[in-house]
């Protein structure tokens, strides 16, 4: 792909993965791959503008209802759309409806932006991944079909050994670490045809597996701090994103964060 240095605006649409959890900044807010990508694009384009409409916990229906038309109206050079994975992780899901909603989102966004970017999301190796793998692969097959039909780019992170490594995932076992988000930003950067700065696929160096005791401590912490609250929200019909506004709801000039 030819290098393109004319990306002057970016709008990111999606859920917690695009919001940036769990890439914490010193002030307690989240950075994430979309912010990293925006900063790098801004370094090549004076006056670069960026909006991030993603909100944690959102299902594809909520993304379509709350974010897609807003993103389309911004007429950005690049729009990234990552959604539907939260749906696949629900105990019960109508995959036909998920595919239809994703199709609707792509059909609305494609004519309203210079380049639509879709994604085959990464997955942490482990039993949870195995349980939901058929649904995820059904979703990603549809992503490929939509991209071929509408001229979207696909960032293929699914199955990459570097991002499947458990060390790339936060203690909640659902979100990438800062290093993981940085690698995703590099993958999107390269998919846009920009010159590589690193090989995001490079695996982490080998390390000794954690011992039995440390695994049990980690499991207990995960159950107490993350699994329990997640189950509680499912039982009561609540979402971690309820009442939460996007962190960058308007397409405004991007200013790099101040160095502490």
C-alpha positions as CSV (number, residue, x, y, z in Angstrom):
1,X,0.0,0.0,0.0
2,X,1.3,3.5,-0.8
3,X,2.2,5.7,2.1
4,X,-0.5,8.4,2.7
5,X,0.5,11.5,4.7
6,X,-2.8,13.3,4.3
7,X,-4.9,11.9,7.2
8,X,-6.1,15.1,8.8
9,X,-8.8,13.7,11.1
10,X,-9.7,10.6,13.0
11,X,-12.9,9.5,14.7
12,X,-12.9,6.3,16.8
13,X,-16.2,4.4,17.4
14,X,-16.7,1.4,19.7
15,X,-16.5,0.1,23.3
16,X,-13.9,-0.2,26.1
17,X,-11.3,-1.6,23.7
18,X,-11.3,1.7,21.8
19,X,-11.9,3.9,24.9
20,X,-8.5,2.6,26.1
21,X,-9.1,0.4,29.1
22,X,-6.8,-0.6,30.8
23,X,-4.1,1.8,29.6
24,X,-4.1,4.1,32.6
25,X,-2.5,7.5,32.6
26,X,-1.1,9.2,35.7
27,X,-4.3,11.2,36.2
28,X,-6.4,8.0,36.3
29,X,-8.0,8.4,32.8
30,X,-7.4,6.0,30.0
31,X,-5.2,6.5,26.9
32,X,-5.5,3.5,24.6
33,X,-4.5,2.7,21.1
34,X,-6.8,5.3,19.4
35,X,-5.1,8.1,21.5
36,X,-1.7,6.8,20.6
37,X,-2.6,6.6,16.9
38,X,-4.1,10.1,17.0
39,X,-0.9,11.5,18.5
40,X,1.2,9.9,15.8
41,X,-1.1,11.0,13.0
42,X,-1.1,14.5,14.5
43,X,2.7,14.6,14.3
44,X,2.4,14.4,10.5
45,X,-0.5,16.8,9.9
46,X,-0.6,20.2,11.5
47,X,-4.2,21.0,12.7
48,X,-5.0,17.3,13.0
49,X,-8.4,16.7,14.6
50,X,-9.5,13.7,16.7
51,X,-12.7,12.5,18.4
52,X,-13.2,9.3,20.4
53,X,-16.8,8.4,20.9
54,X,-16.2,4.9,22.4
55,X,-17.7,4.0,25.7
56,X,-17.0,0.9,27.8
57,X,-19.6,-1.8,27.9
58,X,-21.5,-0.8,24.8
59,X,-23.2,-3.4,22.7
60,X,-23.3,-3.1,18.9
61,X,-26.9,-1.9,19.0
62,X,-25.9,1.0,21.4
63,X,-22.9,1.8,19.2
64,X,-25.2,2.1,16.2
65,X,-27.8,4.2,18.1
66,X,-25.4,6.5,20.0
67,X,-22.2,6.8,18.0
68,X,-22.6,6.0,14.3
69,X,-24.6,9.0,13.1
70,X,-22.5,11.3,15.2
71,X,-19.3,9.9,13.7
72,X,-20.8,10.0,10.2
73,X,-21.6,13.7,10.6
74,X,-18.0,14.5,11.4
75,X,-16.8,13.6,7.8
76,X,-13.4,12.5,9.0
77,X,-10.6,11.2,6.9
78,X,-10.4,8.0,9.0
79,X,-13.1,6.3,11.1
80,X,-12.3,3.2,13.1
81,X,-15.2,0.9,14.0
82,X,-14.7,-1.9,16.5
83,X,-17.9,-3.4,18.0
84,X,-19.9,-6.5,18.5
85,X,-17.4,-8.3,20.7
86,X,-19.3,-7.5,23.9
87,X,-22.3,-9.1,22.3
88,X,-20.4,-12.3,21.7
89,X,-19.4,-12.6,25.3
90,X,-23.0,-12.5,26.6
91,X,-24.5,-15.9,27.7
92,X,-27.2,-15.5,25.0
93,X,-26.8,-13.6,21.8
94,X,-28.6,-13.2,18.5
95,X,-25.7,-13.3,16.1
96,X,-28.0,-12.6,13.1
97,X,-28.9,-9.3,14.8
98,X,-25.3,-8.5,15.6
99,X,-24.3,-9.0,12.0
100,X,-27.2,-6.9,10.7
101,X,-26.3,-4.1,13.1
102,X,-22.7,-4.2,12.1
103,X,-23.7,-4.1,8.5
104,X,-25.9,-1.0,9.2
105,X,-23.0,0.7,10.9
106,X,-20.7,0.1,8.0
107,X,-23.2,1.2,5.4
108,X,-23.8,4.5,7.3
109,X,-20.1,5.2,7.9
110,X,-18.5,4.2,4.5
111,X,-19.9,7.1,2.4
112,X,-19.3,9.6,5.3
113,X,-15.6,9.2,5.7
114,X,-12.4,9.0,3.6
115,X,-11.4,5.6,4.9
116,X,-13.3,3.2,7.2
117,X,-11.1,0.9,9.3
118,X,-12.5,-2.3,10.8
119,X,-10.8,-4.8,13.1
120,X,-10.5,-8.5,13.9
121,X,-9.9,-8.0,17.6
122,X,-7.2,-9.8,19.7
123,X,-8.1,-12.4,22.2
124,X,-6.3,-13.6,25.3
125,X,-5.4,-17.2,25.4
126,X,-7.4,-19.2,27.9
127,X,-10.6,-21.1,28.6
128,X,-12.9,-18.1,28.2
129,X,-11.5,-17.4,24.8
130,X,-12.1,-21.1,23.8
131,X,-15.7,-20.9,25.0
132,X,-16.6,-17.9,22.9
133,X,-14.3,-18.5,19.9
134,X,-17.0,-19.7,17.5
135,X,-19.0,-16.6,18.0
136,X,-16.0,-14.4,17.6
137,X,-14.9,-16.1,14.4
138,X,-18.4,-15.7,13.0
139,X,-18.2,-12.0,13.8
140,X,-14.8,-11.6,12.2
141,X,-15.8,-13.5,9.1
142,X,-18.6,-10.9,8.7
143,X,-16.1,-8.1,9.3
144,X,-14.0,-9.5,6.4
145,X,-17.1,-9.7,4.1
146,X,-18.2,-6.2,4.9
147,X,-14.7,-4.8,4.3
148,X,-14.5,-6.6,0.9
149,X,-17.9,-5.2,0.0
150,X,-17.4,-1.6,1.1
151,X,-13.7,-1.0,0.6
152,X,-12.9,-0.9,4.3
153,X,-9.5,-1.8,5.7
154,X,-9.2,-4.6,8.2
155,X,-6.6,-4.6,11.0
156,X,-6.2,-8.4,11.7
157,X,-5.1,-8.8,15.3
158,X,-7.0,-12.0,15.9
159,X,-4.7,-15.0,16.6
160,X,-1.5,-12.9,16.7
161,X,0.7,-14.7,19.2
162,X,2.2,-11.4,20.5
163,X,-1.3,-10.2,21.6
164,X,-2.5,-13.6,22.8
165,X,0.2,-13.7,25.4
166,X,-1.4,-13.4,28.9
167,X,1.3,-10.8,29.8
168,X,-0.3,-8.4,27.3
169,X,-3.5,-8.3,29.3
170,X,-4.5,-6.4,32.4
171,X,-5.6,-8.2,35.6
172,X,-9.2,-7.9,34.5
173,X,-8.3,-10.4,31.7
174,X,-10.5,-8.4,29.2
175,X,-8.3,-5.4,28.3
176,X,-4.8,-4.9,27.0
177,X,-2.0,-3.4,28.9
178,X,-0.3,-0.2,27.7
179,X,2.2,-2.2,25.6
180,X,-0.7,-4.1,24.0
181,X,-2.5,-0.8,23.1
182,X,0.8,0.5,21.7
183,X,1.1,-2.5,19.4
184,X,-2.5,-2.1,18.3
185,X,-1.8,1.5,17.4
186,X,1.2,0.4,15.3
187,X,-0.9,-2.3,13.6
188,X,-3.6,0.3,12.6
189,X,-0.8,2.7,11.5
190,X,0.7,0.1,9.2
191,X,-2.7,-0.9,7.8
192,X,-3.3,2.8,6.9
193,X,-0.2,2.5,4.7
194,X,2.2,4.5,7.0
195,X,5.8,3.6,7.4
196,X,6.4,0.9,10.1
197,X,8.2,2.0,13.3
198,X,8.3,-1.5,14.9
199,X,7.1,-5.1,14.3
200,X,4.0,-5.2,16.5
201,X,3.9,-9.0,16.0
202,X,7.2,-9.6,17.9
203,X,6.5,-11.9,20.8
204,X,7.5,-11.1,24.3
205,X,10.7,-12.8,25.5
206,X,10.1,-16.2,27.2
207,X,9.6,-16.2,30.9
208,X,9.1,-18.8,33.6
209,X,5.4,-19.5,34.1
210,X,4.0,-18.2,37.4
211,X,3.9,-20.7,40.3
212,X,0.8,-22.3,41.7
213,X,0.5,-19.9,44.7
214,X,0.8,-16.7,42.5
215,X,-1.8,-18.1,40.1
216,X,-4.2,-18.7,42.9
217,X,-3.7,-15.2,44.3
218,X,-4.2,-13.7,40.8
219,X,-7.4,-15.8,40.3
220,X,-8.8,-14.6,43.7
221,X,-8.1,-11.0,42.9
222,X,-9.7,-11.4,39.4
223,X,-12.8,-13.0,41.0
224,X,-13.1,-10.3,43.7
225,X,-12.3,-7.2,41.6
226,X,-13.6,-8.1,38.2
227,X,-15.6,-11.3,37.7
228,X,-18.0,-10.6,40.7
229,X,-18.9,-7.1,39.6
230,X,-19.3,-8.2,36.0
231,X,-21.7,-10.9,37.0
232,X,-23.6,-8.5,39.2
233,X,-24.0,-6.1,36.3
234,X,-25.3,-8.9,34.1
235,X,-27.8,-10.0,36.7
236,X,-29.2,-6.5,37.2
237,X,-29.1,-5.4,33.6
238,X,-26.5,-2.7,34.2
239,X,-23.4,-1.7,32.2
240,X,-20.1,-0.3,33.1
241,X,-20.8,2.5,30.6
242,X,-24.2,3.5,31.9
243,X,-24.3,7.3,32.2
244,X,-20.8,7.7,30.9
245,X,-20.0,10.2,28.2
246,X,-17.3,9.7,25.5
247,X,-13.9,11.2,26.4
248,X,-13.6,13.1,23.2
249,X,-17.2,13.7,21.9
250,X,-16.2,16.4,19.4
251,X,-13.8,16.5,16.5
252,X,-11.3,19.0,17.8
253,X,-7.6,19.7,17.2
254,X,-5.5,17.2,18.9
255,X,-3.0,18.5,21.5
256,X,-0.4,16.2,22.9
257,X,-0.6,15.7,26.6
258,X,1.7,17.7,28.8
259,X,4.8,16.0,29.9
260,X,4.8,15.7,33.7
